[in-house]
Amino acid sequence: MMTDLMARRERLLGPNVPTFYEQPVHLLRGEGVWLWDADGRKYLDCYNNVPHVGHCHPHVVEAIARQASTLNTHTRYLHESILDYTERLTATLSHDLSQMIMVCTGSEANDIALRMAQAVTGKTGIIATDNTYHGNTLATSQLSTRRPPIGGYPRNVRLVPAPDTVRPVGGSLEGQPQAFADYVATAIAELEAEGCGFSGMMLCPVFANEGIPAITPGFLDPTIEVVHRAGGLLLCDEVQPGFGRIGETFWGHDWLGFAPDVVTIGKPMANGHPAAAVIARPDIMSAFRTAFGYFNTFGGNPVSCAAAMATLDVIETDKLQENARVVGTYALKRLKQIEHPWKAEARGSGLFFGIEFVQPNGQPATAFAAQVVEYMREGGVLMNRIGRDMNTLKMRPPMPFGRDHADIAMDLLEQALREVPCDA
């Protein structure tokens, strides 16, 4: 049956459509932090951040159904739900981030953020890290490093070395913040010399796709000074760390300790319903609205707003940010206690954690990490890999993930690390 399903996918969707795992999982049902496949097998979900408050949460499902049975339209007609949600969400933010555009995906949100930087500065140069992902549009894909653009990176894009706490930029952990800022300063100078000018820098405050390096608050201070001195904007991609996932704060930028000019959000915003947004200061929003005629047919529709509002309800009533702090601390403690000859570093922030593996010769243990992920799947725990060399185990479960779930995952991981051979 699996072979038939994969063949049907290729016939109807085309070749090279990505799937997870050597034996893809055919899912039929989800509830909370659990998933069930077509054979009735149960999996602990340690990976999916889209069902932020849990798979198929009844409060969110009911909100979607209720609104869908009443009205769904776009924002060229007046409806209050988008205003109610904007007021409620922006109340969690500071730095005068008070105006919002709702869209359908994080890619769209980041695309708008790039244009906001252009509108404010009148320039087009943009900086990101050399090991990142910010979306699938033409503009955002040119920042992403999984597959370089056809024809090479455009002249208005510069990618700087990503932070790394196993192989720090500049050669030392102490010097890495300034070394990172120095690379940004060099990139700004290059963009100005190129004639594009510098409009802004886009980054994730926990550098999630870069492998969740164990940076600390204040890391970006030298970089922020460089960006602002050059007149650029800080575009903060909160798609992964936002909505309380890192535990200590509701937003990643507050944890890291900086004031972004624009914030983008997506995946967890409506618990799987396709909703995303760009949040900015009024002066930046005004510049964008003046420079670009922008409208999104589905962004901000009443059903999306109902799903997003219900997701906020659950985060607050179930105290999921505090759960992320407590359970994340516990899970990271267990990860740090794990012993393995190839373990380079265990790290994490809230319900975002993992382990990096490096061979004795200094080479990334990519194949080994891949086999550990497969072992975990076979044992009923879903997780995956991240980082430049895909040698870091990545765990990013739904927010109701508890200590008992962490124990299930860590017990199986310890078993995997005993049994998966180091020559994998």
C-alpha positions as CSV (number, residue, x, y, z in Angstrom):
1,M,0.0,0.0,0.0
2,M,2.8,2.4,0.9
3,T,4.5,1.8,-2.5
4,D,1.2,2.4,-4.3
5,L,0.6,5.6,-2.4
6,M,4.1,6.9,-3.2
7,A,3.7,6.1,-6.8
8,R,0.4,7.9,-6.9
9,R,2.0,11.0,-5.3
10,E,4.7,11.1,-7.9
11,R,2.1,10.7,-10.7
12,L,-0.1,13.4,-9.4
13,L,2.2,15.8,-7.6
14,G,5.4,15.3,-9.6
15,P,8.9,14.1,-8.7
16,N,10.9,15.0,-5.6
17,V,8.0,15.9,-3.4
18,P,9.7,15.8,0.1
19,T,8.7,13.3,2.7
20,F,10.2,12.5,6.1
21,Y,12.0,9.3,6.9
22,E,13.2,6.4,4.8
23,Q,9.8,4.8,5.2
24,P,7.3,7.7,5.0
25,V,4.6,7.8,7.7
26,H,1.0,7.7,6.4
27,L,-0.9,9.6,9.1
28,L,-4.6,9.4,9.6
29,R,-5.4,11.0,12.9
30,G,-3.9,13.3,15.6
31,E,-4.8,14.3,19.1
32,G,-2.7,16.4,21.5
33,V,0.9,15.3,21.2
34,W,0.0,12.0,19.5
35,L,-0.4,10.8,15.9
36,W,-1.7,7.6,14.5
37,D,-0.8,6.1,11.1
38,A,-2.8,4.0,8.6
39,D,-1.8,0.8,10.4
40,G,-3.1,2.1,13.7
41,R,0.4,2.7,15.1
42,K,0.7,5.5,17.7
43,Y,3.5,8.0,17.6
44,L,4.7,10.6,20.1
45,D,5.1,13.9,18.1
46,C,8.3,15.6,19.1
47,Y,8.7,17.5,15.9
48,N,5.6,19.4,14.7
49,N,5.2,23.0,15.8
50,V,2.3,23.8,13.5
51,P,-0.3,22.2,15.8
52,H,1.0,24.6,18.5
53,V,-1.6,23.8,21.1
54,G,-2.0,20.2,20.2
55,H,-3.3,18.3,17.2
56,C,-7.0,18.8,16.6
57,H,-7.5,20.9,19.7
58,P,-11.3,20.9,20.3
59,H,-11.5,24.6,21.1
60,V,-9.8,25.6,17.9
61,V,-11.8,23.1,15.8
62,E,-15.0,24.4,17.3
63,A,-14.1,28.0,16.6
64,I,-13.3,27.2,13.0
65,A,-16.5,25.3,12.4
66,R,-18.6,28.0,14.1
67,Q,-17.2,30.8,12.1
68,A,-17.2,28.8,8.8
69,S,-20.9,28.2,9.3
70,T,-21.6,32.0,9.8
71,L,-19.4,34.1,7.5
72,N,-16.1,34.0,5.6
73,T,-15.0,36.9,3.4
74,H,-12.0,39.1,2.9
75,T,-10.8,42.4,4.3
76,R,-12.2,44.7,1.6
77,Y,-15.5,44.1,3.5
78,L,-15.5,45.3,7.1
79,H,-15.5,42.7,9.8
80,E,-14.4,43.1,13.4
81,S,-12.6,39.8,14.0
82,I,-9.4,40.9,12.4
83,L,-9.4,44.1,14.5
84,D,-10.1,42.1,17.7
85,Y,-7.3,39.7,17.0
86,T,-4.8,42.4,16.0
87,E,-5.5,44.3,19.3
88,R,-5.1,41.1,21.3
89,L,-2.0,39.9,19.6
90,T,-0.1,43.2,19.5
91,A,-0.8,43.7,23.2
92,T,1.8,40.9,23.7
93,L,4.4,43.0,21.9
94,S,6.3,46.1,22.8
95,H,8.5,48.5,20.7
96,D,5.4,50.1,19.2
97,L,4.8,47.0,17.1
98,S,1.1,47.8,16.8
99,Q,-0.1,47.3,13.2
100,M,-0.6,44.1,11.3
101,I,-1.2,42.6,7.9
102,M,-2.6,39.0,7.9
103,V,-1.5,36.6,5.2
104,C,-1.6,32.9,4.7
105,T,2.0,31.7,5.1
106,G,5.2,32.7,6.7
107,S,6.8,33.0,3.2
108,E,4.3,35.7,2.3
109,A,4.9,37.4,5.6
110,N,8.6,37.5,5.1
111,D,8.2,38.6,1.5
112,I,6.3,41.6,2.8
113,A,8.9,42.3,5.5
114,L,11.5,42.6,2.8
115,R,9.4,45.1,0.9
116,M,8.8,47.1,4.1
117,A,12.6,47.5,4.4
118,Q,12.8,48.7,0.8
119,A,9.9,51.1,1.3
120,V,11.5,52.7,4.4
121,T,15.0,52.9,3.1
122,G,14.6,53.2,-0.6
123,K,17.3,50.5,-0.9
124,T,17.1,46.8,-1.8
125,G,20.1,45.1,-0.2
126,I,19.3,42.5,2.3
127,I,21.4,40.3,4.7
128,A,20.7,36.9,6.2
129,T,22.8,34.1,7.5
130,D,24.5,31.5,5.3
131,N,22.5,28.6,6.8
132,T,18.9,29.7,7.0
133,Y,15.4,29.4,5.6
134,H,12.8,32.2,5.4
135,G,10.3,30.9,2.8
136,N,9.4,29.8,-0.7
137,T,8.6,33.0,-2.6
138,L,11.1,34.2,-5.1
139,A,12.5,36.9,-2.8
140,T,12.6,34.8,0.4
141,S,14.0,31.7,-1.4
142,Q,17.0,33.9,-2.5
143,L,17.9,34.2,1.2
144,S,17.5,30.5,1.9
145,T,20.5,28.2,1.6
146,R,19.0,24.7,1.2
147,R,19.3,25.1,-2.6
148,P,21.0,28.2,-4.1
149,P,18.9,30.2,-6.6
150,I,19.3,29.3,-10.3
151,G,21.9,31.7,-11.7
152,G,23.4,32.3,-8.2
153,Y,22.5,34.7,-5.5
154,P,21.4,38.1,-6.7
155,R,23.6,41.2,-6.3
156,N,21.4,42.6,-3.5
157,V,21.7,39.6,-1.2
158,R,24.6,38.9,1.2
159,L,24.8,35.9,3.5
160,V,27.0,36.1,6.6
161,P,28.4,33.1,8.6
162,A,25.7,31.7,10.9
163,P,26.2,31.6,14.7
164,D,27.6,28.3,15.9
165,T,28.5,27.3,19.4
166,V,30.5,24.2,18.4
167,R,32.5,26.0,15.7
168,P,32.0,29.7,16.7
169,V,32.3,32.5,14.1
170,G,35.6,34.2,14.7
171,G,37.1,31.1,16.5
172,S,35.8,31.7,20.1
173,L,32.5,31.9,21.9
174,E,33.6,35.1,23.7
175,G,34.4,36.8,20.4
176,Q,31.6,35.4,18.3
177,P,29.1,38.3,18.9
178,Q,31.5,40.9,17.6
179,A,32.8,38.6,14.8
180,F,29.2,38.1,13.6
181,A,28.7,41.8,13.7
182,D,31.9,42.4,11.8
183,Y,30.7,40.1,9.0
184,V,27.4,42.1,8.9
185,A,29.3,45.3,8.7
186,T,31.4,44.0,5.8
187,A,28.2,42.8,4.0
188,I,26.6,46.3,4.4
189,A,29.7,47.9,2.9
190,E,29.6,45.5,-0.1
191,L,25.9,46.2,-0.7
192,E,26.5,50.0,-0.6
193,A,29.5,49.6,-3.0
194,E,27.3,47.4,-5.3
195,G,24.8,50.2,-5.6
196,C,21.9,48.3,-4.0
197,G,22.3,50.0,-0.6
198,F,21.3,48.3,2.6
199,S,17.7,47.9,3.5
200,G,17.8,45.4,6.4
201,M,18.7,42.1,8.0
202,M,16.3,39.2,8.3
203,L,17.0,36.7,11.1
204,C,15.3,34.2,13.5
205,P,16.0,35.2,17.1
206,V,16.9,31.6,18.1
207,F,18.6,30.8,14.7
208,A,16.3,27.8,14.5
209,N,17.3,26.6,11.0
210,E,20.9,27.2,11.7
211,G,20.8,24.5,14.3
212,I,19.6,26.3,17.5
213,P,23.1,27.4,18.6
214,A,23.4,28.0,22.4
215,I,23.6,31.8,22.2
216,T,22.6,33.9,25.1
217,P,20.7,37.2,25.6
218,G,22.7,40.1,24.3
219,F,24.4,38.1,21.5
220,L,23.0,40.5,18.8
221,D,23.9,43.7,20.6
222,P,26.9,44.5,18.4
223,T,25.0,43.5,15.3
224,I,22.1,45.7,16.1
225,E,24.4,48.7,16.5
226,V,25.9,48.0,13.1
227,V,22.5,47.6,11.4
228,H,21.0,50.8,12.9
229,R,24.1,52.8,12.3
230,A,23.7,51.9,8.6
231,G,20.0,52.9,8.6
232,G,18.7,49.4,8.0
233,L,15.8,47.5,9.6
234,L,15.8,44.4,11.8
235,L,13.3,42.0,10.3
236,C,12.6,39.3,13.0
237,D,11.2,35.9,11.8
238,E,9.3,34.6,14.8
239,V,7.6,31.8,12.8
240,Q,9.3,29.1,14.9
241,P,10.2,30.6,18.3
242,G,7.1,32.8,18.8
243,F,3.9,32.2,20.8
244,G,5.7,31.1,24.0
245,R,7.7,28.2,22.6
246,I,11.0,29.3,24.2
247,G,9.3,29.5,27.6
248,E,11.1,32.4,29.2
249,T,9.2,35.0,27.1
250,F,6.4,35.0,24.6
251,W,8.6,36.2,21.8
252,G,12.1,35.2,20.8
253,H,13.3,38.8,20.4
254,D,12.3,39.6,23.9
255,W,14.4,36.7,25.2
256,L,17.4,37.7,23.1
257,G,17.0,41.3,24.2
258,F,16.5,43.5,21.1
259,A,13.8,45.6,19.5
260,P,12.9,44.5,16.0
261,D,11.4,46.9,13.4
262,V,9.2,44.2,11.8
263,V,8.1,40.8,13.2
264,T,6.8,38.0,11.1
265,I,4.7,35.0,12.3
266,G,3.2,32.0,10.8
267,K,2.9,28.2,11.4
268,P,1.7,28.0,15.0
269,M,-0.5,31.1,14.8
270,A,-3.7,29.3,14.1
271,N,-2.8,25.8,15.1
272,G,-2.5,24.5,11.5
273,H,-5.1,26.7,9.8
274,P,-3.2,28.6,7.1
275,A,-2.6,32.0,8.8
276,A,0.4,34.2,9.1
277,A,1.1,37.9,9.7
278,V,3.5,40.8,9.5
279,I,3.6,43.2,12.5
280,A,5.3,46.6,12.3
281,R,5.5,50.0,13.7
282,P,3.0,52.5,12.3
283,D,5.7,54.5,10.5
284,I,6.9,51.4,8.7
285,M,3.4,50.2,7.9
286,S,2.6,53.6,6.4
287,A,5.7,53.6,4.2
288,F,4.8,50.1,2.9
289,R,1.2,50.9,2.3
290,T,2.2,54.0,0.4
291,A,4.9,52.3,-1.7
292,F,3.0,49.1,-2.5
293,G,-0.6,48.4,-3.3
294,Y,-1.1,45.3,-1.3
295,F,-4.1,43.1,-0.8
296,N,-4.4,39.4,0.2
297,T,-7.7,37.6,-0.7
298,F,-7.5,35.0,2.1
299,G,-5.3,36.8,4.7
300,G,-7.3,38.0,7.7
301,N,-10.5,36.2,6.7
302,P,-13.0,35.6,9.6
303,V,-12.3,31.9,9.8
304,S,-8.5,32.4,10.1
305,C,-9.0,35.0,12.7
306,A,-11.3,32.7,14.7
307,A,-8.7,30.0,14.6
308,A,-5.9,32.3,15.6
309,M,-8.0,33.8,18.4
310,A,-8.9,30.3,19.7
311,T,-5.2,29.4,19.7
312,L,-4.3,32.3,21.9
313,D,-7.2,31.3,24.2
314,V,-5.6,27.9,24.7
315,I,-2.0,29.2,25.1
316,E,-3.3,31.5,27.9
317,T,-5.8,29.2,29.7
318,D,-3.6,26.2,29.6
319,K,-0.5,28.2,30.6
320,L,1.5,26.7,27.7
321,Q,4.3,29.2,27.8
322,E,5.1,28.2,31.4
323,N,4.8,24.6,30.4
324,A,7.4,25.2,27.7
325,R,9.7,26.7,30.3
326,V,9.3,23.9,32.9
327,V,9.2,20.9,30.5
328,G,11.9,22.4,28.3
329,T,14.3,22.8,31.2
330,Y,13.6,19.2,32.3
331,A,14.1,17.8,28.8
332,L,17.3,19.8,28.3
333,K,18.7,18.5,31.6
334,R,18.1,15.0,30.5
335,L,19.7,15.7,27.1
336,K,22.8,17.1,28.8
337,Q,23.0,14.0,31.0
338,I,23.2,11.7,27.9
339,E,26.7,10.4,27.3
340,H,27.9,9.4,23.8
341,P,31.4,9.6,22.3
342,W,30.2,11.7,19.4
343,K,28.0,14.1,21.4
344,A,29.3,17.6,20.8
345,E,26.6,19.7,22.5
346,A,23.1,19.4,23.9
347,R,21.2,22.7,23.7
348,G,17.8,24.2,23.6
349,S,15.3,26.9,24.6
350,G,12.0,25.9,26.0
351,L,10.3,23.3,23.8
352,F,13.0,23.6,21.2
353,F,16.0,21.4,21.9
354,G,18.4,18.9,20.4
355,I,21.9,17.3,20.3
356,E,24.7,17.8,17.8
357,F,27.0,14.9,16.9
358,V,30.5,15.2,15.6
359,Q,32.9,12.4,14.7
360,P,36.3,12.1,16.4
361,N,38.0,13.5,13.3
362,G,35.9,16.7,13.6
363,Q,33.6,15.8,10.7
364,P,29.8,16.1,11.2
365,A,28.1,12.8,12.1
366,T,25.4,13.4,9.5
367,A,24.7,9.7,8.6
368,F,24.7,8.7,12.3
369,A,22.2,11.4,13.2
370,A,20.0,10.3,10.3
371,Q,20.0,6.7,11.5
372,V,19.1,7.8,15.1
373,V,16.1,9.7,13.6
374,E,15.0,6.5,11.8
375,Y,15.5,4.4,15.0
376,M,13.3,6.9,16.9
377,R,10.5,6.7,14.2
378,E,10.6,2.9,14.3
379,G,10.3,3.2,18.1
380,G,7.2,5.4,17.9
381,V,8.8,8.9,18.4
382,L,8.8,11.4,15.6
383,M,11.7,13.9,15.4
384,N,14.2,15.1,12.8
385,R,17.5,16.8,12.0
386,I,18.7,20.4,11.5
387,G,21.8,22.4,11.0
388,R,24.3,23.1,8.2
389,D,25.3,19.5,8.0
390,M,22.0,18.0,9.3
391,N,23.9,16.4,12.2
392,T,21.8,18.0,15.0
393,L,18.8,16.1,16.3
394,K,15.8,18.5,16.4
395,M,12.9,18.2,18.8
396,R,10.1,20.8,18.6
397,P,6.9,19.2,19.9
398,P,3.4,20.7,20.3
399,M,3.2,22.9,23.4
400,P,1.1,20.5,25.6
401,F,4.2,18.2,25.7
402,G,4.7,17.2,29.3
403,R,7.5,15.7,31.5
404,D,6.1,12.2,30.9
405,H,6.3,12.7,27.2
406,A,9.8,14.0,27.5
407,D,10.7,10.8,29.5
408,I,9.3,8.6,26.7
409,A,11.3,10.5,24.1
410,M,14.6,10.6,26.2
411,D,14.4,6.9,27.2
412,L,14.1,5.9,23.6
413,L,16.8,8.3,22.6
414,E,19.2,6.8,25.1
415,Q,18.4,3.4,23.8
416,A,18.9,4.6,20.2
417,L,22.3,6.0,21.1
418,R,23.3,2.7,22.7
419,E,22.2,0.6,19.7
420,V,22.8,2.7,16.5
421,P,26.4,1.9,15.5
422,C,28.9,4.8,15.2
423,D,29.8,3.7,11.7
424,A,26.2,4.4,10.6
